[in-house]
């Protein structure tokens, strides 16, 4: 039981780091790169304002 709790915690930390890294990459994208992805600055701003803990 203790092992499964630790595994869950490690998985949560891993997901949070991945999401944080993705948000940083989105924030650093140029307008052209965002257009290629089909996203706007407003969508990126919304995503960056969301807490990391929520999916």
KOLGU-4560 file (N, C-alpha, C; in nm, 3 decimals, padded with zeros to 5 digits):
<recs>
<n_xx: 00.082 n_yy: -00.119 n_zz: 00.000 ca_xx: 00.000 ca_yy: 00.000 ca_zz: 00.000 c_xx: 00.086 c_yy: 00.126 c_zz: 00.000 mol: A seq: 1 type: UNK>
<n_xx: 00.188 n_yy: 00.128 n_zz: 00.083 ca_xx: 00.276 ca_yy: 00.244 ca_zz: 00.089 c_xx: 00.347 c_yy: 00.264 c_zz: -00.045 mol: A seq: 2 type: UNK>
<n_xx: 00.384 n_yy: 00.154 n_zz: -00.107 ca_xx: 00.453 ca_yy: 00.162 ca_zz: -00.236 c_xx: 00.361 c_yy: 00.223 c_zz: -00.341 mol: A seq: 3 type: UNK>
<n_xx: 00.236 n_yy: 00.185 n_zz: -00.342 ca_xx: 00.143 ca_yy: 00.239 ca_zz: -00.441 c_xx: 00.121 c_yy: 00.389 c_zz: -00.420 mol: A seq: 4 type: UNK>
<n_xx: 00.119 n_yy: 00.432 n_zz: -00.296 ca_xx: 00.105 ca_yy: 00.576 ca_zz: -00.268 c_xx: 00.225 c_yy: 00.652 c_zz: -00.322 mol: A seq: 5 type: UNK>
<n_xx: 00.345 n_yy: 00.599 n_zz: -00.299 ca_xx: 00.466 ca_yy: 00.664 ca_zz: -00.349 c_xx: 00.467 c_yy: 00.667 c_zz: -00.502 mol: A seq: 6 type: UNK>
<n_xx: 00.422 n_yy: 00.559 n_zz: -00.562 ca_xx: 00.417 ca_yy: 00.556 ca_zz: -00.710 c_xx: 00.321 c_yy: 00.661 c_zz: -00.763 mol: A seq: 7 type: UNK>
<n_xx: 00.207 n_yy: 00.677 n_zz: -00.698 ca_xx: 00.111 ca_yy: 00.779 ca_zz: -00.739 c_xx: 00.171 c_yy: 00.919 c_zz: -00.724 mol: A seq: 8 type: UNK>
<n_xx: 00.237 n_yy: 00.943 n_zz: -00.612 ca_xx: 00.299 ca_yy: 01.074 ca_zz: -00.591 c_xx: 00.405 c_yy: 01.103 c_zz: -00.695 mol: A seq: 9 type: UNK>
<n_xx: 00.484 n_yy: 01.005 n_zz: -00.727 ca_xx: 00.587 ca_yy: 01.022 ca_zz: -00.830 c_xx: 00.523 c_yy: 01.050 c_zz: -00.965 mol: A seq: 10 type: UNK>
<n_xx: 00.415 n_yy: 00.980 n_zz: -00.996 ca_xx: 00.344 ca_yy: 01.002 ca_zz: -01.122 c_xx: 00.286 c_yy: 01.143 c_zz: -01.128 mol: A seq: 11 type: UNK>
<n_xx: 00.231 n_yy: 01.191 n_zz: -01.017 ca_xx: 00.174 ca_yy: 01.325 ca_zz: -01.013 c_xx: 00.282 c_yy: 01.430 c_zz: -01.036 mol: A seq: 12 type: UNK>
<n_xx: 00.395 n_yy: 01.414 n_zz: -00.970 ca_xx: 00.507 ca_yy: 01.508 ca_zz: -00.988 c_xx: 00.553 c_yy: 01.507 c_zz: -01.133 mol: A seq: 13 type: UNK>
<n_xx: 00.562 n_yy: 01.391 n_zz: -01.191 ca_xx: 00.605 ca_yy: 01.378 ca_zz: -01.331 c_xx: 00.509 c_yy: 01.453 c_zz: -01.424 mol: A seq: 14 type: UNK>
<n_xx: 00.380 n_yy: 01.433 n_zz: -01.406 ca_xx: 00.280 ca_yy: 01.499 ca_zz: -01.490 c_xx: 00.286 c_yy: 01.651 c_zz: -01.473 mol: A seq: 15 type: UNK>
<n_xx: 00.300 n_yy: 01.696 n_zz: -01.349 ca_xx: 00.307 ca_yy: 01.840 ca_zz: -01.324 c_xx: 00.429 c_yy: 01.901 c_zz: -01.391 mol: A seq: 16 type: UNK>
<n_xx: 00.542 n_yy: 01.833 n_zz: -01.386 ca_xx: 00.663 ca_yy: 01.884 ca_zz: -01.453 c_xx: 00.645 c_yy: 01.890 c_zz: -01.603 mol: A seq: 17 type: UNK>
<n_xx: 00.584 n_yy: 01.787 n_zz: -01.661 ca_xx: 00.561 ca_yy: 01.786 ca_zz: -01.806 c_xx: 00.470 c_yy: 01.901 c_zz: -01.847 mol: A seq: 18 type: UNK>
<n_xx: 00.363 n_yy: 01.923 n_zz: -01.771 ca_xx: 00.270 ca_yy: 02.032 ca_zz: -01.803 c_xx: 00.339 c_yy: 02.167 c_zz: -01.789 mol: A seq: 19 type: UNK>
<n_xx: 00.418 n_yy: 02.182 n_zz: -01.686 ca_xx: 00.491 ca_yy: 02.307 ca_zz: -01.666 c_xx: 00.587 c_yy: 02.332 c_zz: -01.781 mol: A seq: 20 type: UNK>
<n_xx: 00.656 n_yy: 02.229 n_zz: -01.822 ca_xx: 00.751 ca_yy: 02.241 ca_zz: -01.934 c_xx: 00.677 c_yy: 02.279 c_zz: -02.063 mol: A seq: 21 type: UNK>
<n_xx: 00.563 n_yy: 02.217 n_zz: -02.086 ca_xx: 00.484 ca_yy: 02.247 ca_zz: -02.206 c_xx: 00.436 c_yy: 02.392 c_zz: -02.205 mol: A seq: 22 type: UNK>
<n_xx: 00.393 n_yy: 02.439 n_zz: -02.089 ca_xx: 00.347 ca_yy: 02.577 ca_zz: -02.079 c_xx: 00.460 c_yy: 02.675 c_zz: -02.107 mol: A seq: 23 type: UNK>
<n_xx: 00.578 n_yy: 02.645 n_zz: -02.059 ca_xx: 00.694 ca_yy: 02.732 ca_zz: -02.086 c_xx: 00.726 c_yy: 02.734 c_zz: -02.235 mol: A seq: 24 type: UNK>
<n_xx: 00.716 n_yy: 02.619 n_zz: -02.301 ca_xx: 00.742 ca_yy: 02.613 ca_zz: -02.444 c_xx: 00.637 c_yy: 02.692 c_zz: -02.521 mol: A seq: 25 type: UNK>
<n_xx: 00.511 n_yy: 02.683 n_zz: -02.481 ca_xx: 00.405 ca_yy: 02.759 ca_zz: -02.547 c_xx: 00.429 c_yy: 02.909 c_zz: -02.531 mol: A seq: 26 type: UNK>
<n_xx: 00.470 n_yy: 02.950 n_zz: -02.413 ca_xx: 00.493 ca_yy: 03.093 ca_zz: -02.388 c_xx: 00.608 c_yy: 03.146 c_zz: -02.473 mol: A seq: 27 type: UNK>
<n_xx: 00.702 n_yy: 03.062 n_zz: -02.508 ca_xx: 00.819 ca_yy: 03.105 ca_zz: -02.584 c_xx: 00.798 c_yy: 03.102 c_zz: -02.735 mol: A seq: 28 type: UNK>
<n_xx: 00.685 n_yy: 03.051 n_zz: -02.782 ca_xx: 00.661 ca_yy: 03.038 ca_zz: -02.926 c_xx: 00.635 c_yy: 03.173 c_zz: -02.992 mol: A seq: 29 type: UNK>
<n_xx: 00.678 n_yy: 03.184 n_zz: -03.117 ca_xx: 00.653 ca_yy: 03.305 ca_zz: -03.195 c_xx: 00.511 c_yy: 03.298 c_zz: -03.252 mol: A seq: 30 type: UNK>
<n_xx: 00.466 n_yy: 03.411 n_zz: -03.306 ca_xx: 00.332 ca_yy: 03.415 ca_zz: -03.367 c_xx: 00.321 c_yy: 03.315 c_zz: -03.481 mol: A seq: 31 type: UNK>
<n_xx: 00.425 n_yy: 03.303 n_zz: -03.559 ca_xx: 00.425 ca_yy: 03.210 ca_zz: -03.672 c_xx: 00.412 c_yy: 03.065 c_zz: -03.624 mol: A seq: 32 type: UNK>
<n_xx: 00.487 n_yy: 03.031 n_zz: -03.521 ca_xx: 00.480 ca_yy: 02.896 ca_zz: -03.466 c_xx: 00.341 c_yy: 02.866 c_zz: -03.410 mol: A seq: 33 type: UNK>
<n_xx: 00.282 n_yy: 02.965 n_zz: -03.346 ca_xx: 00.147 ca_yy: 02.948 ca_zz: -03.293 c_xx: 00.046 c_yy: 02.927 c_zz: -03.406 mol: A seq: 34 type: UNK>
<n_xx: 00.061 n_yy: 03.002 n_zz: -03.514 ca_xx: -00.027 ca_yy: 02.984 ca_zz: -03.629 c_xx: -00.014 c_yy: 02.845 c_zz: -03.686 mol: A seq: 35 type: UNK>
<n_xx: 00.107 n_yy: 02.794 n_zz: -03.692 ca_xx: 00.129 ca_yy: 02.659 ca_zz: -03.743 c_xx: 00.060 c_yy: 02.554 c_zz: -03.656 mol: A seq: 36 type: UNK>
<n_xx: 00.051 n_yy: 02.582 n_zz: -03.527 ca_xx: -00.016 ca_yy: 02.489 ca_zz: -03.433 c_xx: -00.166 c_yy: 02.513 c_zz: -03.428 mol: A seq: 37 type: UNK>
<n_xx: -00.211 n_yy: 02.622 n_zz: -03.488 ca_xx: -00.353 ca_yy: 02.654 ca_zz: -03.486 c_xx: -00.398 c_yy: 02.715 c_zz: -03.354 mol: A seq: 38 type: UNK>
<n_xx: -00.306 n_yy: 02.783 n_zz: -03.286 ca_xx: -00.338 ca_yy: 02.845 ca_zz: -03.158 c_xx: -00.320 c_yy: 02.995 c_zz: -03.166 mol: A seq: 39 type: UNK>
<n_xx: -00.384 n_yy: 03.065 n_zz: -03.073 ca_xx: -00.370 ca_yy: 03.209 ca_zz: -03.066 c_xx: -00.303 c_yy: 03.247 c_zz: -02.934 mol: A seq: 40 type: UNK>
<n_xx: -00.259 n_yy: 03.372 n_zz: -02.924 ca_xx: -00.199 ca_yy: 03.421 ca_zz: -02.800 c_xx: -00.300 c_yy: 03.416 c_zz: -02.686 mol: A seq: 41 type: UNK>
<n_xx: -00.427 n_yy: 03.443 n_zz: -02.717 ca_xx: -00.531 ca_yy: 03.440 ca_zz: -02.613 c_xx: -00.544 c_yy: 03.300 c_zz: -02.555 mol: A seq: 42 type: UNK>
<n_xx: -00.538 n_yy: 03.199 n_zz: -02.639 ca_xx: -00.547 ca_yy: 03.061 ca_zz: -02.590 c_xx: -00.426 c_yy: 03.026 c_zz: -02.504 mol: A seq: 43 type: UNK>
<n_xx: -00.311 n_yy: 03.074 n_zz: -02.545 ca_xx: -00.189 ca_yy: 03.049 ca_zz: -02.468 c_xx: -00.197 c_yy: 03.121 c_zz: -02.333 mol: A seq: 44 type: UNK>
<n_xx: -00.243 n_yy: 03.246 n_zz: -02.334 ca_xx: -00.256 ca_yy: 03.321 ca_zz: -02.210 c_xx: -00.352 c_yy: 03.251 c_zz: -02.114 mol: A seq: 45 type: UNK>
<n_xx: -00.462 n_yy: 03.200 n_zz: -02.167 ca_xx: -00.558 ca_yy: 03.126 ca_zz: -02.084 c_xx: -00.491 c_yy: 03.003 c_zz: -02.024 mol: A seq: 46 type: UNK>
<n_xx: -00.418 n_yy: 02.931 n_zz: -02.105 ca_xx: -00.351 ca_yy: 02.809 ca_zz: -02.057 c_xx: -00.246 c_yy: 02.842 c_zz: -01.951 mol: A seq: 47 type: UNK>
<n_xx: -00.174 n_yy: 02.950 n_zz: -01.969 ca_xx: -00.069 ca_yy: 02.987 ca_zz: -01.872 c_xx: -00.128 c_yy: 03.034 c_zz: -01.739 mol: A seq: 48 type: UNK>
<n_xx: -00.249 n_yy: 03.088 n_zz: -01.741 ca_xx: -00.313 ca_yy: 03.132 ca_zz: -01.616 c_xx: -00.368 c_yy: 03.016 c_zz: -01.534 mol: A seq: 49 type: UNK>
<n_xx: -00.394 n_yy: 02.904 n_zz: -01.598 ca_xx: -00.449 ca_yy: 02.789 ca_zz: -01.525 c_xx: -00.347 c_yy: 02.735 c_zz: -01.427 mol: A seq: 50 type: UNK>
<n_xx: -00.393 n_yy: 02.694 n_zz: -01.310 ca_xx: -00.300 ca_yy: 02.632 ca_zz: -01.214 c_xx: -00.243 c_yy: 02.502 c_zz: -01.270 mol: A seq: 51 type: UNK>
<n_xx: -00.121 n_yy: 02.474 n_zz: -01.236 ca_xx: -00.054 ca_yy: 02.354 ca_zz: -01.287 c_xx: -00.124 c_yy: 02.228 c_zz: -01.237 mol: A seq: 52 type: UNK>
<n_xx: -00.182 n_yy: 02.234 n_zz: -01.118 ca_xx: -00.239 ca_yy: 02.114 ca_zz: -01.058 c_xx: -00.365 c_yy: 02.066 c_zz: -01.128 mol: A seq: 53 type: UNK>
<n_xx: -00.429 n_yy: 02.151 n_zz: -01.208 ca_xx: -00.552 ca_yy: 02.111 ca_zz: -01.278 c_xx: -00.520 c_yy: 02.066 c_zz: -01.419 mol: A seq: 54 type: UNK>
<n_xx: -00.596 n_yy: 01.971 n_zz: -01.465 ca_xx: -00.574 ca_yy: 01.920 ca_zz: -01.601 c_xx: -00.653 c_yy: 01.996 c_zz: -01.702 mol: A seq: 55 type: UNK>
</recs>
